[in-house]
Amino acid sequence: MSHAIDQLNRPLHDLRISVTDRCNFRCTYCMPKSVFGRDYQFMPQDQLLTFEEMDRVARVFVDLGVRKIRLTGGEPLMRRDLESLVSKLALIPGTEDLALTTNGSFHITRIQSLKDAGLKRMTVSLDALDDATFMSMNDVDFPVSKVLEWIDVSANAGLGPVKINMVVKRGVNEHAILPMARYFREHCHVLRLIEYMDVGHSNGWRMDDVVTAAQIRDLLHADMPIEPLEPNSRGEVAERYRYTDGSGEIGIIASVSQPFCGDCSRARISADGKLYTCLFAINGTDMRGLLRGGASAAELREAITAVWQKRVDRYSELRSAQTEDLPKVEMSYIGG
């Protein structure tokens, strides 16, 4: 089977499926309470793709060259019986990696059930080690200790190396960078420090709030010397570094200051079945309508190929003051 290539010669290699737009956190940089309050209308259940529909569309993506599938949200574990979706996706021939991004706030018994269903790796979001900072960012008073337990149990269950995603926002949690780096180096997990991004319109993003990758790198290097590592694969989003004393690895995701659009190989399916070819996309292509209209695998393949072959997205490379007010899809809807 021929694989899909876009206008900038980028292959289709990664698929991110947002399984729900709901989340039990109200992180200030993603789903602030001022927007996502008690009266906020999330998608009705019948608008969400069913697990069978997600499986059908994922099989076509794998046929077109996808090798890595990641489940996101919202918070994916808000979706009831997520294990049944994991078990379906794990059986797709050609899938080399099946991962989940979560806030780690659920009962730890879920970890083994996800592993048993076929999950390969766990990524956990955590923005500070001190409760005061973390609780002010998640805005639901969820404690750090519960997330750390989730990370350790995930690693012990074989869902590692566990990656920890930390969004760094100036004036909010940059003081937590070094404590996070020291802690996860000691515990042999991979911390990934993410520049605060202008996704959607809810987070009030400004360039002034960004602690750049260069600033993060200099801060780390002064405390614990690091050196660059080669990427694991083309299209990898994190710049990889290792500690020069051999004690582990750390990553920096520089989507604002050093965009990596040139190698982006990711497609995204939103919770209601729209196909997006960029995290910062304005419009998606309706896959749900095709799935529910009885489209065959060949017709789905044709539709996805047509979208990918026209793809020219490189928002982060074009980002400037002029792009700040462009309409964009919320992170909670499209997934990270």
Secondary structure, DSSP 8 states (H G I E B T S, - for coil): ----B-TTS-B--EEEEE--S--S---TTTS-TTTS-TT-----GGGS--HHHHHHHHHHHHHTT--EEEEESS-GGGSTTHHHHHHHHHTSTT--EEEEEE-S-S-THHHHHHHHHT--EEEEE---SSHHHHHHHHSS---HHHHHHHHHHHHHTT--S-EEEEEEBTTTTGGGHHHHHHHHHHTT-EEEEEE----SSSS---GGGB--HHHHHHHHHHHS-EEE---SSTT--SEEEEETTSS-EEEEE-TTTS--GGG--EEEE-TTSEEESSTT-S--EEHHHHHHTT--HHHHHHHHHHHHHT----HHHH-SGGGTTS----HHHH--
